[in-house]
Amino acid sequence: MRVFINPIQHLKSVNESYFQHGFFALKWGLFLIMTGIVSVLHGIFPFLFPFLAPKNVLKLKKVMDERKEEERIRQIEGDLKI
């Protein structure tokens, strides 16, 4: 996994503006923080939020898989352009 990449190339690959990408990252970052807090609470109090963390992880995976598929389609379409 590379930590530093060309930001312009990355924004093009996900087909988003700087602010769209920032909003997406902020939204899902906060979602993950909330999921982590809920997981800690569940660890201390097992009767709280029994299935929320796994559900949230699967939700994020679905979103990321869809984004990856959209990126793959854009790349194929770009390769077909002459």
C-alpha positions in Angstrom: 0.0 0.0 0.0 1.4 3.4 -1.0 1.0 6.2 1.4 1.8 9.1 -1.0 0.4 9.2 -4.5 -0.3 11.9 -7.1 -3.4 13.7 -5.7 -4.6 14.8 -9.1 -4.3 11.3 -10.6 -6.1 9.9 -7.6 -9.0 12.3 -7.8 -9.3 11.5 -11.5 -9.3 7.8 -10.8 -12.2 8.1 -8.4 -14.0 10.6 -10.7 -14.4 13.2 -7.9 -13.5 16.8 -7.2 -11.3 17.7 -4.2 -14.3 18.6 -2.1 -16.4 15.6 -3.2 -13.5 13.3 -2.2 -13.0 15.2 1.1 -16.6 14.9 2.0 -16.6 11.1 1.2 -13.5 10.5 3.2 -14.8 12.6 6.2 -18.2 10.9 6.1 -16.8 7.4 6.1 -13.9 8.2 8.5 -16.4 9.5 11.1 -18.5 6.4 10.4 -15.5 4.2 11.2 -14.8 6.1 14.4 -18.4 5.7 15.5 -18.2 2.0 14.7 -15.0 1.7 16.7 -16.6 3.5 19.7 -19.7 1.2 19.5 -17.4 -1.8 19.3 -15.6 -0.7 22.5 -18.9 -0.2 24.2 -20.1 -3.6 23.0 -16.9 -5.2 24.4 -17.6 -3.7 27.8 -21.4 -4.2 27.7 -22.1 -7.2 25.4 -25.9 -6.5 25.5 -25.4 -3.1 23.7 -25.2 -3.0 19.9 -24.7 -6.7 19.4 -24.6 -6.7 15.6 -23.9 -3.1 14.7 -20.1 -3.3 14.1 -20.2 -6.2 11.7 -23.1 -4.7 9.9 -21.3 -1.4 9.5 -18.1 -3.1 8.2 -20.1 -4.9 5.6 -21.8 -1.7 4.6 -18.5 0.1 4.1 -17.1 -2.9 2.2 -20.1 -2.7 -0.2 -19.6 1.0 -0.8 -15.9 0.5 -1.5 -16.5 -2.5 -3.8 -19.0 -0.4 -5.8 -16.5 2.4 -6.1 -13.8 0.0 -7.2 -16.1 -1.5 -9.8 -17.0 2.0 -11.1 -13.3 2.9 -11.3 -12.6 -0.4 -13.2 -15.4 0.4 -15.7 -14.1 4.0 -16.2 -10.6 2.6 -16.9 -12.0 0.1 -19.4 -14.0 2.8 -21.1 -10.9 5.0 -21.2 -8.8 2.2 -22.8 -11.5 1.8 -25.5 -11.4 5.5 -26.5 -9.3 6.2 -29.6 
